[in-house]
Amino acid sequence: MKNSNNAGFDQHDNAQAAVEQDSFLMGANTLSNHPNDQAEAIPTLEAIPLALGTPKAGALANGYFSATNLAAMEARDIKPYIATGRTPHHPSWLAYFAQQPTLPPADASPKVPLAYKLQPEIGGALYRLRKCTVEPVLGMLKDILGFRQCSLRGLWAAAGEWCLVCIAFNLKRLHTLTMG
């Protein structure tokens, strides 16, 4: 991937995880060498085993936003909740008392209806769950399991290592769930 510090390229990997909201178990994981997440949503959805079923909805960060990802999720009957841009961490008090936006026109770009869907209370609440579903799992991988980077090099070797780390996390999580 392109290095942000200079004009060179470095060995980096882009890890993805599909996490179930209630149990925090990873249903799928993928790894690639793509620099951004736009091309990662569909392979991660395809990695979810058929035995687990199809998720009803998917909350994804704004890096995944694309018309292709929206269409792919809708074709699988998954309601997409993908951020259309960055939102401020501390919105002003006016944002809490603002009127609900009007319904977008039928000929609007795919981004406009999705942004509208994230505005009402239900869409915004579902999207906010992403922060307390996927992010804690990634934090646990880093802090509890101590996994901060792949030790192996090469796409296949790193993907195998990422898969092994995800299996270890799921086993640890299953132990926690069955003991409580």
N, CA, C and O of each residue as an XYZ file, in Angstrom:
720
protein
N       0.837     -1.188      0.000
C       0.000      0.000      0.000
C       0.877      1.244      0.000
O       2.027      1.220      0.440
N       0.313      2.312     -0.497
C       1.014      3.586     -0.530
C       1.290      4.053      0.884
O       0.410      4.022      1.744
N       2.505      4.480      1.113
C       2.913      4.982      2.417
C       2.516      6.446      2.526
O       2.763      7.228      1.608
N       1.908      6.818      3.636
C       1.476      8.212      3.808
C       2.632      9.138      4.152
O       2.498     10.355      4.026
N       3.766      8.591      4.585
C       4.902      9.422      4.987
C       5.800      9.838      3.831
O       6.461     10.874      3.893
N       5.824      9.030      2.778
C       6.678      9.360      1.637
C       6.033      8.809      0.367
O       4.889      8.356      0.401
N       6.732      8.842     -0.712
C       6.167      8.410     -1.988
C       6.291      6.908     -2.207
O       5.951      6.419     -3.284
N       6.769      6.166     -1.216
C       6.998      4.744     -1.380
C       5.791      3.891     -1.037
O       4.705      4.395     -0.754
N       6.010      2.590     -1.070
C       4.984      1.614     -0.743
C       5.508      0.718      0.374
O       6.703      0.428      0.437
N       4.610      0.280      1.254
C       4.967     -0.595      2.360
C       4.070     -1.824      2.346
O       3.021     -1.840      1.703
N       4.504     -2.856      3.070
C       3.706     -4.064      3.238
C       2.636     -3.779      4.282
O       2.949     -3.629      5.463
N       1.383     -3.703      3.861
C       0.256     -3.486      4.761
C      -0.871     -4.416      4.361
O      -0.934     -4.874      3.220
N      -1.754     -4.692      5.295
C      -2.921     -5.515      5.034
C      -4.156     -4.771      5.517
O      -4.078     -3.939      6.420
N      -5.288     -5.075      4.912
C      -6.556     -4.460      5.260
C      -7.473     -5.573      5.746
O      -8.011     -6.331      4.939
N      -7.654     -5.679      7.061
C      -8.445     -6.748      7.663
C      -9.888     -6.305      7.848
O     -10.157     -5.155      8.197
N     -10.816     -7.234      7.610
C     -12.238     -6.972      7.750
C     -12.856     -8.030      8.647
O     -12.366     -9.157      8.717
N     -13.933     -7.669      9.332
C     -14.656     -8.619     10.173
C     -16.140     -8.288     10.146
O     -16.530     -7.126     10.251
N     -16.967     -9.328     10.003
C     -18.418     -9.193     10.135
C     -18.757     -9.704     11.527
O     -18.528    -10.873     11.840
N     -19.304     -8.825     12.360
C     -19.528     -9.145     13.771
C     -21.023     -9.150     14.067
O     -21.755     -8.249     13.658
N     -21.462    -10.185     14.785
C     -22.851    -10.290     15.200
C     -23.061     -9.391     16.409
O     -22.268     -9.407     17.350
N     -24.122     -8.618     16.376
C     -24.327     -7.560     17.352
C     -24.523     -8.044     18.785
O     -23.969     -7.443     19.705
N     -25.278     -9.088     19.001
C     -25.595     -9.498     20.373
C     -24.465    -10.272     21.047
O     -24.197    -10.073     22.232
N     -23.809    -11.145     20.305
C     -22.799    -12.015     20.911
C     -21.367    -11.517     20.736
O     -20.464    -11.990     21.425
N     -21.150    -10.579     19.835
C     -19.814    -10.100     19.462
C     -18.967    -11.185     18.804
O     -17.742    -11.072     18.767
N     -19.598    -12.225     18.288
C     -18.867    -13.265     17.566
C     -18.667    -12.826     16.123
O     -19.540    -12.195     15.526
N     -17.513    -13.164     15.573
C     -17.231    -12.842     14.178
C     -17.825    -13.923     13.296
O     -17.497    -15.101     13.430
N     -18.704    -13.510     12.391
C     -19.310    -14.451     11.461
C     -18.470    -14.654     10.224
O     -18.588    -15.677      9.550
N     -17.628    -13.694      9.920
C     -16.757    -13.784      8.746
C     -15.572    -12.859      8.934
O     -15.632    -11.878      9.675
N     -14.491    -13.199      8.245
C     -13.322    -12.321      8.244
C     -12.632    -12.440      6.894
O     -12.592    -13.515      6.295
N     -12.097    -11.339      6.431
C     -11.344    -11.319      5.176
C     -10.140    -10.415      5.350
O     -10.083     -9.600      6.271
N      -9.191    -10.569      4.464
C      -8.004     -9.735      4.486
C      -7.587     -9.481      3.045
O      -7.627    -10.388      2.214
N      -7.192     -8.261      2.753
C      -6.751     -7.913      1.408
C      -5.592     -6.931      1.499
O      -5.199     -6.506      2.585
N      -5.063     -6.587      0.354
C      -4.025     -5.553      0.305
C      -4.540     -4.294     -0.383
O      -3.752     -3.496     -0.889
N      -5.867     -4.113     -0.403
C      -6.451     -2.907     -0.979
C      -6.324     -1.752     -0.003
O      -6.535     -1.939      1.195
N      -5.985     -0.564     -0.483
C      -5.749      0.556      0.436
C      -7.004      1.144      1.071
O      -6.911      1.768      2.128
N      -8.184      0.963      0.455
C      -9.389      1.483      1.100
C     -10.433      0.377      1.198
O     -10.248     -0.717      0.666
N     -11.530      0.676      1.884
C     -12.517     -0.350      2.215
C     -13.627     -0.521      1.188
O     -14.433     -1.442      1.323
N     -13.702      0.323      0.173
C     -14.828      0.246     -0.763
C     -14.988     -1.127     -1.394
O     -16.115     -1.582     -1.586
N     -13.901     -1.793     -1.718
C     -13.981     -3.099     -2.373
C     -14.052     -4.250     -1.372
O     -14.007     -5.412     -1.777
N     -14.162     -3.960     -0.087
C     -14.099     -5.016      0.925
C     -15.455     -5.473      1.448
O     -15.537     -6.535      2.066
N     -16.510     -4.717      1.225
C     -17.826     -5.087      1.764
C     -18.354     -6.370      1.135
O     -18.801     -7.268      1.849
N     -18.310     -6.468     -0.172
C     -18.876     -7.630     -0.858
C     -18.111     -8.913     -0.519
O     -18.754     -9.913     -0.197
N     -16.763     -8.941     -0.573
C     -16.079    -10.180     -0.169
C     -16.364    -10.588      1.278
O     -16.434    -11.778      1.583
N     -16.528     -9.618      2.162
C     -16.820     -9.948      3.553
C     -18.227    -10.519      3.682
O     -18.440    -11.472      4.432
N     -19.191     -9.946      2.958
C     -20.545    -10.507      2.959
C     -20.553    -11.917      2.391
O     -21.235    -12.798      2.913
N     -19.794    -12.131      1.321
C     -19.732    -13.457      0.707
C     -19.035    -14.467      1.603
O     -19.242    -15.670      1.442
N     -18.222    -14.016      2.534
C     -17.507    -14.919      3.434
C     -18.385    -15.417      4.585
O     -18.000    -16.350      5.290
N     -19.550    -14.812      4.782
C     -20.454    -15.269      5.846
C     -21.009    -16.629      5.439
O     -21.641    -16.739      4.388
N     -20.788    -17.665      6.242
C     -21.273    -19.001      5.871
C     -22.786    -19.045      5.729
O     -23.503    -18.361      6.460
N     -23.272    -19.849      4.789
C     -24.709    -19.986      4.566
C     -25.428    -20.486      5.820
O     -26.582    -20.130      6.056
N     -24.752    -21.308      6.620
C     -25.362    -21.842      7.842
C     -25.724    -20.741      8.837
O     -26.618    -20.927      9.662
N     -25.042    -19.601      8.770
C     -25.346    -18.488      9.678
C     -26.535    -17.664      9.190
O     -27.106    -16.885      9.954
N     -26.906    -17.832      7.935
C     -28.008    -17.068      7.371
C     -27.545    -15.713      6.868
O     -26.361    -15.378      6.916
N     -28.494    -14.957      6.393
C     -28.213    -13.623      5.859
C     -28.547    -12.583      6.915
O     -29.629    -12.624      7.500
N     -27.638    -11.652      7.167
C     -27.973    -10.590      8.133
C     -29.137     -9.741      7.630
O     -29.306     -9.555      6.425
N     -29.931     -9.234      8.554
C     -31.063     -8.373      8.182
C     -30.589     -6.982      7.783
O     -31.177     -6.343      6.910
N     -29.520     -6.519      8.429
C     -29.008     -5.177      8.167
C     -27.494     -5.194      8.330
O     -26.925     -6.074      8.976
N     -26.865     -4.201      7.728
C     -25.428     -4.057      7.855
C     -25.075     -2.599      8.076
O     -25.451     -1.737      7.281
N     -24.355     -2.319      9.149
C     -23.903     -0.959      9.445
C     -22.416     -0.889      9.125
O     -21.605     -1.597      9.723
N     -22.069     -0.023      8.173
C     -20.694      0.090      7.720
C     -20.233      1.538      7.794
O     -21.035      2.463      7.669
N     -18.945      1.722      7.996
C     -18.354      3.060      8.065
C     -18.376      3.712      6.692
O     -18.624      3.043      5.688
N     -18.119      5.007      6.644
C     -18.220      5.754      5.390
C     -17.198      5.327      4.347
O     -17.385      5.628      3.168
N     -16.134      4.643      4.725
C     -15.159      4.172      3.754
C     -15.709      3.096      2.832
O     -15.132      2.833      1.777
N     -16.814      2.471      3.214
C     -17.434      1.422      2.411
C     -18.471      1.968      1.433
O     -18.983      1.220      0.600
N     -18.785      3.251      1.523
C     -19.879      3.781      0.705
C     -19.544      3.726     -0.772
O     -18.523      4.254     -1.213
N     -20.413      3.085     -1.528
C     -20.377      3.099     -2.986
C     -21.714      2.581     -3.488
O     -22.401      1.840     -2.785
N     -22.081      2.966     -4.690
C     -23.329      2.485     -5.284
C     -23.284      0.971     -5.456
O     -24.308      0.299     -5.329
N     -22.109      0.438     -5.744
C     -21.949     -1.012     -5.914
C     -22.253     -1.741     -4.606
O     -22.955     -2.752     -4.612
N     -21.735     -1.243     -3.497
C     -21.987     -1.880     -2.205
C     -23.454     -1.771     -1.809
O     -24.017     -2.717     -1.259
N     -24.081     -0.627     -2.082
C     -25.506     -0.475     -1.791
C     -26.315     -1.496     -2.575
O     -27.177     -2.172     -2.011
N     -26.044     -1.615     -3.877
C     -26.775     -2.552     -4.725
C     -26.536     -3.991     -4.295
O     -27.468     -4.796     -4.284
N     -25.297     -4.327     -3.939
C     -24.979     -5.697     -3.525
C     -25.697     -6.064     -2.232
O     -26.177     -7.188     -2.087
N     -25.772     -5.130     -1.300
C     -26.463     -5.409     -0.041
C     -27.961     -5.546     -0.268
O     -28.596     -6.447      0.280
N     -28.526     -4.654     -1.074
C     -29.953     -4.726     -1.346
C     -30.308     -5.983     -2.130
O     -31.384     -6.544     -1.926
N     -29.433     -6.439     -3.023
C     -29.669     -7.679     -3.774
C     -29.694     -8.887     -2.843
O     -30.340     -9.888     -3.152
N     -29.005     -8.808     -1.716
C     -28.980     -9.896     -0.725
C     -30.047     -9.695      0.358
O     -30.061    -10.423      1.351
N     -30.926     -8.727      0.178
C     -31.966     -8.380      1.159
C     -31.372     -7.978      2.506
O     -31.911     -8.318      3.559
N     -30.257     -7.251      2.459
C     -29.623     -6.700      3.648
C     -29.844     -5.191      3.613
O     -29.453     -4.526      2.654
N     -30.466     -4.655      4.652
C     -30.681     -3.208      4.700
C     -29.352     -2.519      4.955
O     -28.720     -2.753      5.985
N     -28.916     -1.663      4.017
C     -27.624     -0.994      4.213
C     -27.754      0.260      5.077
O     -28.628      1.101      4.862
N     -26.873      0.355      6.043
C     -26.722      1.565      6.848
C     -25.243      1.936      6.757
O     -24.437      1.581      7.617
N     -24.915      2.659      5.691
C     -23.529      3.040      5.424
C     -23.430      4.547      5.537
O     -24.188      5.274      4.895
N     -22.516      5.011      6.334
C     -22.337      6.455      6.498
C     -21.970      7.065      5.155
O     -21.210      6.480      4.384
N     -22.511      8.234      4.883
C     -22.238      8.913      3.616
C     -21.157      9.973      3.761
O     -20.807     10.635      2.784
N     -20.638     10.138      4.931
C     -19.573     11.104      5.194
C     -19.230     11.081      6.671
O     -19.836     10.343      7.448
N     -18.276     11.877      7.045
C     -17.870     11.940      8.450
C     -18.852     12.811      9.227
O     -19.326     13.835      8.734
N     -19.141     12.391     10.428
C     -20.013     13.179     11.288
C     -19.186     13.714     12.455
O     -18.253     13.048     12.905
N     -19.509     14.890     12.942
C     -18.737     15.443     14.051
C     -18.961     14.646     15.333
O     -20.044     14.102     15.552
N     -17.944     14.580     16.170
C     -18.051     13.859     17.442
C     -18.967     14.584     18.419
O     -19.650     13.944     19.218
N     -18.987     15.888     18.364
C     -19.787     16.671     19.294
C     -20.662     17.650     18.512
O     -20.293     18.814     18.351
N     -21.837     17.186     18.018
C     -22.702     18.107     17.272
C     -23.239     19.212     18.188
O     -23.322     19.044     19.405
N     -23.591     20.314     17.592
C     -24.108     21.433     18.376
C     -25.505     21.084     18.893
O     -26.133     20.136     18.420
N     -25.972     21.839     19.845
C     -27.289     21.600     20.412
C     -28.384     21.804     19.376
O     -29.472     21.243     19.503
N     -28.102     22.605     18.348
C     -29.092     22.827     17.293
C     -29.408     21.535     16.529
O     -30.530     21.349     16.057
N     -28.432     20.661     16.412
C     -28.645     19.405     15.697
C     -29.693     18.534     16.393
O     -30.417     17.791     15.730
N     -29.778     18.617     17.705
C     -30.740     17.807     18.444
C     -32.178     18.310     18.272
O     -33.126     17.542     18.436
N     -32.338     19.583     17.945
C     -33.668     20.164     17.809
C     -34.035     20.477     16.363
O     -35.052     21.123     16.109
N     -33.232     20.034     15.432
C     -33.492     20.307     14.012
C     -34.696     19.503     13.540
O     -34.970     18.415     14.047
N     -35.407     20.054     12.565
C     -36.533     19.365     11.953
C     -36.030     18.158     11.179
O     -34.916     18.167     10.658
N     -36.852     17.120     11.106
C     -36.490     15.971     10.292
C     -36.428     16.413      8.826
O     -37.270     17.194      8.382
N     -35.453     15.929      8.084
C     -35.346     16.328      6.680
C     -36.520     15.798      5.869
O     -37.160     14.815      6.243
N     -36.786     16.458      4.767
C     -37.870     16.021      3.891
C     -37.419     14.822      3.073
O     -36.227     14.640      2.825
N     -38.366     14.018      2.662
C     -38.086     12.822      1.870
C     -37.386     13.222      0.577
O     -37.836     14.150     -0.097
N     -36.282     12.538      0.208
C     -35.562     12.923     -1.003
C     -36.373     12.581     -2.259
O     -37.208     11.677     -2.229
N     -36.130     13.296     -3.355
C     -36.853     13.001     -4.597
C     -36.468     11.619     -5.142
O     -35.413     11.079     -4.809
N     -37.334     11.066     -5.976
C     -37.117      9.721     -6.521
C     -35.891      9.652     -7.427
O     -35.273      8.594     -7.548
N     -35.537     10.756     -8.058
C     -34.412     10.743     -9.001
C     -33.087     11.160     -8.348
O     -32.124     11.476     -9.046
N     -33.039     11.161     -7.024
C     -31.814     11.557     -6.315
C     -30.740     10.482     -6.478
O     -31.044      9.320     -6.746
N     -29.483     10.888     -6.311
C     -28.365      9.937     -6.375
C     -28.492      8.956     -5.209
O     -29.165      9.271     -4.228
N     -27.863      7.768     -5.283
C     -27.985      6.783     -4.198
C     -27.534      7.307     -2.835
O     -27.986      6.810     -1.804
N     -26.659      8.290     -2.820
C     -26.141      8.825     -1.568
C     -27.208      9.604     -0.796
O     -27.231      9.566      0.434
N     -28.085     10.304     -1.503
C     -29.078     11.162     -0.852
C     -30.100     10.350     -0.049
O     -30.338     10.685      1.112
N     -30.725      9.286     -0.614
C     -31.669      8.516      0.207
C     -31.001      7.819      1.394
O     -31.609      7.680      2.455
N     -29.765      7.385      1.216
C     -29.075      6.734      2.315
C     -28.784      7.734      3.433
O     -28.945      7.412      4.611
N     -28.362      8.932      3.074
C     -28.136      9.971      4.079
C     -29.436     10.295      4.801
O     -29.433     10.542      6.007
N     -30.539     10.296      4.074
C     -31.851     10.539      4.687
C     -32.193      9.409      5.656
O     -32.693      9.651      6.755
N     -31.918      8.169      5.236
C     -32.242      7.006      6.069
C     -31.464      7.012      7.384
O     -31.943      6.483      8.387
N     -30.281      7.601      7.389
C     -29.481      7.663      8.609
C     -29.887      8.813      9.521
O     -29.435      8.870     10.665
N     -30.724      9.729      9.050
C     -31.144     10.879      9.858
C     -32.206     10.547     10.897
O     -32.058     10.933     12.056
N     -33.270      9.846     10.523
C     -34.300      9.580     11.540
C     -33.740      8.766     12.695
O     -32.673      8.160     12.600
N     -34.479      8.771     13.768
C     -33.987      8.134     14.986
C     -33.656      6.654     14.789
O     -32.638      6.189     15.302
N     -34.481      5.907     14.065
C     -34.242      4.469     13.930
C     -32.989      4.186     13.109
O     -32.177      3.348     13.500
N     -32.817      4.865     11.984
C     -31.636      4.646     11.158
C     -30.363      5.082     11.857
O     -29.345      4.392     11.800
N     -30.423      6.215     12.507
C     -29.256      6.705     13.233
C     -28.890      5.781     14.383
O     -27.711      5.545     14.647
N     -29.905      5.257     15.069
C     -29.644      4.340     16.189
C     -29.016      3.047     15.693
O     -28.092      2.530     16.321
N     -29.502      2.517     14.574
C     -28.909      1.291     14.023
C     -27.476      1.523     13.579
O     -26.610      0.676     13.799
N     -27.223      2.661     12.958
C     -25.862      2.925     12.509
C     -24.916      3.109     13.698
O     -23.773      2.654     13.654
N     -25.384      3.768     14.752
C     -24.533      3.987     15.924
C     -24.139      2.675     16.601
O     -23.119      2.617     17.287
N     -24.938      1.622     16.414
C     -24.597      0.323     16.991
C     -23.294     -0.223     16.419
O     -22.637     -1.045     17.058
N     -22.912      0.225     15.220
C     -21.659     -0.222     14.618
C     -20.487      0.107     15.543
O     -19.567     -0.693     15.713
N     -20.539      1.291     16.132
C     -19.446      1.727     17.002
C     -19.330      0.872     18.256
O     -18.241      0.733     18.813
N     -20.441      0.300     18.705
C     -20.372     -0.521     19.906
C     -20.502     -2.007     19.590
O     -20.763     -2.808     20.488
N     -20.322     -2.386     18.325
C     -20.315     -3.795     17.939
C     -18.960     -4.175     17.363
O     -18.269     -5.026     17.922
N     -18.576     -3.563     16.269
C     -17.328     -3.927     15.592
C     -16.116     -3.338     16.311
O     -15.126     -4.038     16.526
N     -16.179     -2.090     16.676
C     -15.018     -1.430     17.277
C     -14.547     -2.092     18.574
O     -13.339     -2.236     18.760
N     -15.449     -2.506     19.487
C     -14.957     -3.200     20.679
C     -14.259     -4.522     20.353
O     -13.286     -4.889     21.012
N     -14.753     -5.236     19.340
C     -14.116     -6.495     18.959
C     -12.698     -6.238     18.471
O     -11.770     -6.951     18.853
N     -12.528     -5.231     17.635
C     -11.190     -4.905     17.147
C     -10.295     -4.441     18.303
O      -9.103     -4.747     18.330
N     -10.863     -3.714     19.240
C     -10.106     -3.303     20.418
C      -9.683     -4.488     21.270
O      -8.570     -4.513     21.796
N     -10.577     -5.481     21.410
C     -10.223     -6.678     22.176
C      -9.119     -7.471     21.486
O      -8.244     -8.032     22.146
N      -9.165     -7.516     20.152
C      -8.093     -8.202     19.424
C      -6.749     -7.547     19.718
O      -5.740     -8.231     19.889
N      -6.743     -6.229     19.776
C      -5.494     -5.506     20.017
C      -5.054     -5.600     21.474
O      -3.905     -5.941     21.752
N      -5.957     -5.300     22.407
C      -5.564     -5.181     23.809
C      -5.545     -6.513     24.560
O      -4.635     -6.757     25.353
N      -6.526     -7.368     24.324
C      -6.595     -8.619     25.074
C      -5.742     -9.701     24.423
O      -4.961    -10.374     25.096
N      -5.897     -9.865     23.107
C      -5.108    -10.886     22.417
C      -3.735    -10.371     21.980
O      -2.879    -11.164     21.589
N      -3.515     -9.066     22.039
C      -2.219     -8.501     21.692
C      -1.905     -8.519     20.206
O      -0.737     -8.447     19.823
N      -2.930     -8.614     19.357
C      -2.705     -8.666     17.913
C      -2.771     -7.260     17.326
O      -3.845     -6.664     17.249
N      -1.636     -6.740     16.920
C      -1.578     -5.404     16.340
C      -1.152     -5.422     14.877
O      -1.431     -4.479     14.136
N      -0.485     -6.482     14.464
C      -0.085     -6.599     13.062
C       0.231     -8.052     12.764
O       0.521     -8.840     13.664
N       0.169     -8.392     11.486
C       0.493     -9.756     11.068
C       2.006     -9.962     11.163
O       2.788     -9.066     10.843
N       2.397    -11.136     11.600
C       3.813    -11.493     11.654
C       4.276    -12.070     10.328
O       5.447    -11.958      9.966
N       3.348    -12.689      9.603
C       3.682    -13.323      8.336
C       3.535    -12.335      7.193
O       2.754    -11.387      7.284
N       4.268    -12.547      6.136
C       4.215    -11.661      4.971
C       3.657    -12.417      3.780
O       3.751    -13.642      3.700
N       3.089    -11.684      2.881
C       2.425    -12.271      1.727
C       0.930    -12.351      2.020
O       0.529    -12.604      3.155
N       0.116    -12.136      1.002
C      -1.329    -12.056      1.191
C      -1.914    -13.342      1.767
O      -2.710    -13.285      2.704
N      -1.538    -14.490      1.231
C      -2.109    -15.754      1.699
C      -1.668    -16.059      3.133
O      -2.485    -16.492      3.946
N      -0.423    -15.846      3.447
C       0.073    -16.123      4.793
C      -0.574    -15.182      5.813
O      -0.985    -15.617      6.889
N      -0.660    -13.904      5.477
C      -1.274    -12.932      6.391
C      -2.768    -13.218      6.560
O      -3.307    -13.074      7.657
N      -3.439    -13.624      5.471
C      -4.866    -13.964      5.558
C      -5.069    -15.170      6.471
O      -6.025    -15.209      7.245
N      -4.183    -16.142      6.384
C      -4.261    -17.296      7.277
C      -4.048    -16.904      8.730
O      -4.730    -17.408      9.623
N      -3.102    -16.005      8.964
C      -2.853    -15.541     10.321
C      -4.053    -14.768     10.863
O      -4.434    -14.952     12.019
N      -4.653    -13.905     10.039
C      -5.828    -13.140     10.446
C      -6.980    -14.092     10.774
O      -7.686    -13.892     11.763
N      -7.170    -15.108      9.963
C      -8.221    -16.095     10.207
C      -7.978    -16.806     11.539
O      -8.915    -17.005     12.312
N      -6.749    -17.185     11.809
C      -6.401    -17.862     13.061
C      -6.669    -16.956     14.272
O      -7.171    -17.423     15.295
N      -6.342    -15.687     14.160
C      -6.602    -14.732     15.242
C      -8.106    -14.602     15.475
O      -8.553    -14.539     16.620
N      -8.884    -14.562     14.401
C     -10.341    -14.458     14.527
C     -10.936    -15.709     15.166
O     -11.861    -15.616     15.973
N     -10.406    -16.879     14.808
C     -10.860    -18.125     15.433
C     -10.527    -18.112     16.923
O     -11.355    -18.494     17.750
N      -9.327    -17.678     17.261
C      -8.933    -17.604     18.672
C      -9.854    -16.658     19.432
O     -10.262    -16.959     20.553
N     -10.184    -15.518     18.833
C     -11.098    -14.578     19.487
C     -12.464    -15.222     19.693
O     -13.036    -15.129     20.779
N     -12.995    -15.879     18.646
C     -14.314    -16.506     18.762
C     -14.320    -17.594     19.832
O     -15.297    -17.718     20.572
N     -13.252    -18.384     19.929
C     -13.182    -19.408     20.970
C     -13.172    -18.780     22.357
O     -13.854    -19.254     23.266
N     -12.400    -17.718     22.513
C     -12.355    -17.004     23.797
C     -13.727    -16.415     24.118
O     -14.182    -16.476     25.260
N     -14.372    -15.853     23.123
C     -15.693    -15.245     23.314
C     -16.743    -16.318     23.638
O     -17.583    -16.111     24.513
N     -16.700    -17.456     22.945
C     -17.626    -18.549     23.239
C     -17.453    -19.040     24.666
O     -18.435    -19.324     25.352
N     -16.222    -19.139     25.111
C     -15.956    -19.543     26.501
C     -16.586    -18.552     27.470
O     -17.208    -18.952     28.455
N     -16.429    -17.283     27.198
C     -17.015    -16.235     28.053
C     -18.538    -16.330     28.052
O     -19.173    -16.212     29.100
N     -19.120    -16.545     26.873
C     -20.587    -16.611     26.777
C     -21.158    -17.830     27.476
O     -22.232    -17.748     28.071
N     -20.469    -18.952     27.420
C     -21.003    -20.172     28.030
C     -20.747    -20.247     29.532
O     -21.423    -20.995     30.239
N     -19.790    -19.488     30.017
C     -19.500    -19.506     31.459
C     -20.424    -18.570     32.236
O     -20.580    -18.733     33.446
N     -21.033    -17.604     31.574
C     -21.847    -16.615     32.268
C     -23.254    -16.950     32.246
O     -24.073    -16.211     32.792
